Each structure stands twice: as structure tokens, then as C-alpha cells.
Amino acid sequence: MPWQGTHNNNWVENRIRPIALGSKNWLFAGSLRAGKRAAAVMSLVQSAKLNGHDPYAYLKDVLARLPTQPASRIEELLPHRWRPLSTAA
């Protein structure tokens, strides 16, 4: 990928950063814990996209199912294994 300047120097970061916000808005997350949480959510969103899922539908379904999902089957909710509830059976 050709050099795109100082504001777009990280291909992965550019793929997961919401377009509406500028790069300076992502310099600070408020705390280390908040930064780790933001990174985890952005990773899930991008993984959902890469696996052909609508990120909103994926997160909505996973967050609804998470409280009752047995710990032994939690891997079913990962983006590369996830199936919408209507087709999961």
C-alpha cells in the first residue's frame, strides 16, 4: 500500500476506525481499561465484517445470547463460527 501521509499510516487502524471521527480522537481512550475495551469491541466489529456479517446484527445477537450461552459453547459466538439464532439450530 503506498504511503498516505501521517494521518493514515496504519492500514489496520484505518480499516477499523469509524470514518466520522478524525484520527486525533483516537489518541486517548480515557484509561488503559477503556482503551482495552475499545480495542476488543473494534476487533470484534472488524472480524465480523471480514467474516461477511453485518456488525450491528452480529453484536446485537451475541449480546442478547451471551447471558444464557453455556461457557462450554462460548466459541460459537466468535465471528468466524457465529450463525444467526434463526439458522443456528
trRosetta pair geometry for C-beta under 8 A, 3 or more apart (Angstrom, degrees):
i j d omega theta_ij theta_ji phi_ij phi_ji
1 4 7.5 -33 148 -26 104 110
1 11 5.7 126 31 -87 162 127
3 9 7.7 -1 -150 -114 75 81
4 7 7.8 -83 120 70 93 69
4 8 4.0 -50 107 89 125 117
4 9 6.9 -163 61 -79 85 47
5 8 5.8 54 63 36 85 89
5 9 7.2 -114 95 -58 39 84
6 9 6.0 -20 -145 -34 33 123
7 22 7.9 -54 -158 -169 124 88
7 23 5.1 -178 -160 11 83 147
8 14 5.5 49 -150 -87 87 137
8 23 7.6 -139 -69 -62 53 141
10 13 3.7 45 98 19 120 118
10 14 6.3 161 86 -17 63 85
11 14 5.8 -61 -150 37 27 110
11 15 6.5 28 153 -23 64 106
12 15 5.6 -55 -151 31 34 113
12 16 6.7 7 160 -1 67 109
13 16 6.5 -73 -149 45 28 94
13 17 5.8 29 161 -30 70 115
13 26 7.6 150 -170 120 113 158
14 17 6.0 -48 -127 28 28 111
15 46 6.2 79 122 -129 105 125
16 42 4.5 82 167 175 129 110
16 43 7.5 -11 -125 -75 153 39
16 45 6.8 119 -146 81 93 108
16 46 4.6 -54 -96 -60 103 129
17 21 6.8 -115 173 73 96 100
17 23 7.1 5 -171 -101 166 67
17 26 6.1 -71 -122 -52 119 154
17 42 7.9 7 -77 -142 43 137
18 21 5.2 62 80 17 98 103
21 25 4.4 -90 179 60 113 149
21 26 7.0 110 124 -42 124 92
22 25 5.4 112 64 -5 68 100
23 26 5.9 -62 -164 34 46 108
23 27 7.7 68 143 -46 67 86
24 27 5.6 -21 -162 -13 50 119
26 29 8.0 12 -161 -67 54 80
29 32 7.9 95 73 -102 119 14
29 34 4.4 -179 143 106 102 99
29 35 3.6 156 40 -77 154 74
29 38 5.3 -141 -131 10 129 142
30 34 4.4 9 64 51 104 162
30 35 7.7 -176 47 -43 65 76
31 34 4.5 95 52 8 80 103
31 35 6.9 -141 93 -6 42 87
32 35 5.6 -56 -150 35 31 113
32 36 6.5 31 153 -19 65 105
33 36 5.8 -55 -149 35 32 110
33 37 6.4 31 153 -17 65 106
34 37 5.7 -54 -148 37 32 111
34 38 6.2 34 154 -20 66 106
35 38 5.7 -53 -145 37 30 111
35 39 6.3 32 155 -20 64 106
36 39 5.7 -53 -147 36 30 113
36 40 6.4 32 153 -21 64 105
37 40 5.7 -54 -149 34 32 111
37 41 6.4 28 155 -15 66 105
38 41 5.9 -56 -147 38 31 107
38 42 6.1 27 156 -15 66 110
39 42 5.9 -57 -142 41 29 109
39 43 6.1 33 156 -23 64 108
40 43 5.7 -55 -148 35 28 113
40 44 6.6 28 153 -18 63 104
41 44 5.7 -54 -151 35 33 111
41 45 6.4 33 152 -19 66 105
42 45 5.6 -51 -146 36 34 113
42 46 6.3 29 158 -14 67 107
43 46 6.0 -57 -144 41 29 106
43 47 6.1 30 156 -19 65 110
44 47 5.7 -56 -142 39 28 111
44 48 6.3 33 156 -23 64 104
44 55 7.9 117 121 -146 77 98
44 58 7.7 -170 158 122 96 125
44 59 7.0 100 126 -88 125 97
44 79 6.5 165 -157 -44 64 118
45 48 5.8 -54 -152 32 28 113
45 49 6.6 29 151 -17 62 104
45 55 4.5 38 -147 -145 79 139
45 59 7.2 -11 -88 -51 79 125
46 49 5.5 -51 -150 35 36 114
46 50 6.3 34 153 -18 67 106
47 50 5.7 -54 -143 39 32 111
47 51 6.3 21 158 -9 65 110
47 78 7.8 -59 139 179 144 77
47 79 3.9 158 127 34 103 157
47 80 7.1 -72 175 -38 109 82
48 51 6.0 -67 -148 45 28 102
48 53 4.3 -78 -175 74 85 115
48 54 7.5 -36 151 90 118 20
48 55 4.5 126 87 -102 136 69
48 58 4.1 -153 -135 38 139 169
48 59 7.4 -80 -48 -39 164 80
48 79 4.6 -129 -79 -122 55 123
48 82 7.7 -21 -114 48 88 147
49 52 7.9 57 178 -58 30 15
49 53 7.1 -92 -72 61 24 67
49 55 5.9 -19 -54 -54 84 107
50 79 7.5 72 60 136 87 141
51 79 4.7 165 13 154 145 99
51 80 5.4 -152 -98 -94 138 52
51 82 7.5 101 113 44 150 100
53 57 6.6 -133 176 74 92 102
53 58 4.5 74 141 -62 136 123
53 79 6.4 -138 22 -151 138 92
53 82 6.8 10 -76 85 156 125
54 57 4.1 61 79 16 109 112
54 58 6.5 176 82 -15 53 86
55 58 5.5 -56 -143 37 31 115
55 59 6.1 24 163 -13 68 107
56 59 6.2 -57 -143 41 26 103
56 60 6.0 27 158 -20 63 112
57 60 5.8 -56 -141 38 27 113
57 61 6.2 23 161 -16 63 111
57 84 7.1 -32 157 -97 116 113
58 61 6.2 -65 -151 39 23 106
58 62 6.1 15 159 -13 64 113
58 79 6.6 21 -163 -111 147 86
58 82 6.3 76 -140 119 98 160
59 62 5.8 -57 -138 42 30 108
59 63 5.9 26 165 -16 67 111
60 63 6.3 -59 -143 39 21 106
60 64 6.4 19 157 -17 59 112
61 64 5.9 -62 -150 37 28 110
61 65 6.2 11 160 -7 66 114
61 82 7.6 123 94 -174 128 122
61 84 5.9 -116 -110 -129 162 67
61 85 6.0 -163 -153 -20 113 98
62 65 6.0 -66 -142 45 28 101
62 66 6.0 48 158 -49 66 101
62 77 4.9 109 -132 -166 101 111
62 82 6.9 -52 -74 -121 107 137
63 66 5.7 -31 -138 5 29 122
65 68 6.5 -85 -166 55 53 88
65 69 5.2 64 144 -53 89 109
65 77 6.6 -172 89 -98 122 121
65 85 6.7 178 -71 -79 128 116
66 69 5.5 -47 -132 14 29 119
66 77 6.8 78 -88 -129 79 167
69 73 6.1 -124 -178 86 88 95
69 74 5.9 105 130 -99 122 63
69 76 7.3 -154 -153 61 124 109
69 77 6.2 -9 -137 -39 169 131
70 73 4.8 62 69 22 93 101
70 74 7.5 -120 98 -45 48 71
71 74 5.6 -13 -153 -32 41 116
73 76 5.0 -3 167 0 88 122
74 77 6.0 -51 -174 26 54 111
75 78 5.5 -24 -165 -3 56 118
75 81 6.0 38 144 44 78 160
76 81 5.5 -112 -136 124 36 120
76 82 6.9 101 155 -97 57 51
76 83 7.8 -53 -178 23 94 85
76 88 7.6 76 172 -149 127 122
77 81 7.5 10 30 80 15 101
77 82 5.9 38 -154 -93 33 99
78 81 5.0 54 64 29 90 102
78 82 6.4 -150 81 -37 34 90
79 82 5.6 -39 -127 9 26 121
83 87 5.1 -107 168 93 111 93
83 88 4.5 151 90 -90 108 71
84 87 5.3 61 65 27 86 95
84 88 6.7 -135 95 -36 35 91
85 88 5.3 -41 -135 7 32 124
